[in-house]
Structure formats: structure tokens, C-alpha cells
Amino acid sequence: MNQRRLPIAAAIIGCVIIIGFVLSVPHTRDLPRPVESEKVVAVIPVVSLHDGYKKGVHTITGNVTAPNACAQVAAHASLSSSTPGIVVAVTFVIDDNVCLQLPTRSTFSTTLAAPAGLPLSATVNGVDATIGS
């Protein structure tokens, strides 16, 4: 009787192992399907600007949302060559060190000698930005 129990027990254990393997292996139908066309939404940066004018010099201060607290924000103002106005070029220098990845408001300031009453426009890393309040 012991001789018949050994093959039956081996068959049961083998079936359990095979069934467990089949159920635990991921199937191709379980994998996420690639999205054929994802819509890319362009994010237009928003820059807040304040222009103070005194004795022929514009002092332009503002703030912009940086990707993280470690990003260094720099600004440079120049006269626009295409339309009459002042262009404030804001750039981010991203720090690759460990940093908390939360958007952070960063301030900047720049000066420019120019006539009074010129309209302001802004770019962030070369992309036209919306001027907010």
C-alpha cells in the first residue's frame, strides 16, 4: 500500500506546483497596452512682473514657479528688436543634487535703462510666458 501512495503524492505535489506556476506567471493580456496617441499639453509658464521706473531706469521685479526649491532663477531684461517693448528673459538653472521636488515660487530682479511706458513681455527658458498678476 505504501508503494501506491508515493506516486499519488508525487502527482498531487506536481499538479500543485504546475498550477501555482501557471497562476503566478504574468500573462500578456495582463500587461498595460501602449497608448497609441497621447495628447501632449504644452505648459505655458506664468510670470508675475512689476515695473518700477525712476530717472530713466526700469527696475523689473517678479516671481515665477520653479520646478523645485533648488532651481536657481536668473533674469535679464533687454529691448525687443521686433516690437517696441522690454523682454524679460527668465532662466532656470536646475540643480541635480538631492532636492525636494515641489514647485516653488522664486523671485528675481533686473534693471534696464530705457524710455518710460514700454510694454513688458517675458520668456522662460526661451518659451513665451504669460504675464500674470
Salt bridges, closest charged atoms under 4 A:
ASP51 OD2 - HIS58 ND1 2.86
